[in-house]
């Protein structure tokens, strides 16, 4: 029973497409026969063009949203570091590895003395034909009252036809696009590496530590 429900959830919108196909064929046939008063080749070509246009019309927002999201993820998504904070010796082990970050690149806010906090922003980026949101995660320094670094990403809402699914998904983000057709373990390892590099751009050993001073 669960498998049948899962199949219904995934294929729900496809039934609408299947119902739409005969409508497209009928309109294309009528246009080719009644409107195009030329040769048989032009009738067939014109009818085929009408069929393809009508077939893609219900999912045009889905196609446009996916293409534009891919463009934003490639050109504007990523990380920015505005300031590097020097941390003293007790925040690093003997090999110079950070003690304030775990193996997955997650900050230990408690060890940092609650000086820093992640702040998030969801900013509407496109609100018309397609809906895309700009997602920001900003590391805020309470002591200086400044943002020292931010992660920038995008999320698109699926097209209108997704609303007819029994369990509609909200949408997909840059991470989803990057994970497509990639080995899960390799992808996760790459993302962890990016997170660690980002953190180590924002935090470094103090200058005194580098000189071996106390």
WOMO-V733595 format. One record per pair of residues at least 24 apart in sequence whose C-alpha atoms are under 10 Angstrom apart, sorted by the first residue. I is the first residue (numbers start at 1). J is the second residue. Records with the same first field share a line. If there is no record, write none. Layout:
BEGIN
I = J, J
END
This chain:
BEGIN
5 = 166
6 = 166, 167
8 = 165, 166, 167
9 = 164, 165, 166, 167, 168, 169
10 = 165, 166, 167, 168
11 = 165, 166
12 = 161, 162, 163, 164, 165, 166, 167, 168
13 = 161, 162, 163, 164, 165, 166, 168
14 = 161, 162, 164, 165
15 = 164, 165
16 = 58, 161, 164, 165
17 = 55, 56, 58, 59, 161
20 = 54, 55, 58
21 = 51, 52, 54, 55
22 = 51, 55
23 = 51, 54, 55
24 = 48, 50, 51, 52, 53, 54, 55, 56
25 = 50, 51, 52, 54, 55
26 = 51
27 = 51, 54
28 = 52, 53, 54
58 = 159, 160, 161
59 = 158, 159, 160, 161, 162
60 = 129, 130, 159, 160
61 = 128, 129, 130, 131, 157, 158, 159, 160, 161
62 = 129, 130, 156, 157, 158, 159, 160, 161, 162
63 = 130, 158, 159
64 = 129, 130, 159
65 = 126, 129, 130, 131, 132, 155, 156, 157, 158, 159
66 = 130, 132, 156, 157, 158, 159, 172, 173, 177
68 = 130, 132, 156
69 = 130, 131, 132, 133, 153, 154, 155, 156, 172, 173, 174, 177
70 = 154, 156, 173, 174, 177, 178
71 = 174
72 = 132, 134, 153, 154, 155, 174
73 = 152, 153, 154, 155, 173, 174, 175, 177, 178
74 = 174, 178
76 = 134, 152, 153, 154
77 = 134, 135, 136, 151, 152, 153, 154, 174
78 = 136, 150, 151, 152, 153, 154, 174, 194, 198
79 = 136, 137, 138, 149, 150, 151, 152, 153, 194, 195, 198
80 = 138, 148, 149, 150, 151, 152, 198, 201, 202
81 = 138, 139, 147, 148, 149, 150, 151, 198, 199, 201, 202
82 = 146, 147, 148, 149, 150, 201, 202
83 = 146, 147, 148, 149, 201, 202, 203
84 = 148, 149, 199, 200, 201, 202, 203, 204, 205
85 = 141, 148, 200, 201, 202, 203, 204, 205, 206
86 = 202, 203, 204, 205, 206, 207, 208, 209
87 = 112, 203, 204, 205, 206, 207, 208, 209
88 = 204, 205, 206, 207, 208, 209, 210, 214
89 = 205, 206, 208, 209, 210, 212, 213, 214
90 = 205
91 = 204, 205, 206
92 = 204, 205, 209
96 = 204, 205
97 = 200, 205
98 = 196, 199, 200, 203, 204, 205
100 = 199, 203
101 = 196, 199, 200
102 = 196
103 = 192, 193, 196
104 = 188, 189, 191, 192, 193, 194, 195, 196
105 = 191, 192, 193, 194, 195, 196, 197, 198, 199, 200
106 = 192, 195, 196, 199
107 = 195, 196, 199
114 = 141, 142
115 = 140, 141, 142, 143, 144
116 = 140, 141, 142, 143, 144, 145, 146, 147, 148
117 = 141, 142, 147
118 = 147, 149, 150
119 = 147, 150
120 = 150, 151
121 = 152
122 = 153, 154, 155
123 = 154
124 = 154, 155
125 = 154, 155, 156
126 = 156
129 = 159, 160
130 = 156, 157, 158, 159, 160
131 = 155, 156, 157, 158, 159, 171
132 = 156, 157, 158, 171, 172, 173
133 = 157, 173
134 = 173
135 = 173
139 = 199, 202
148 = 201, 202, 203
149 = 198, 199, 201, 202
150 = 198, 202
151 = 195, 198
END
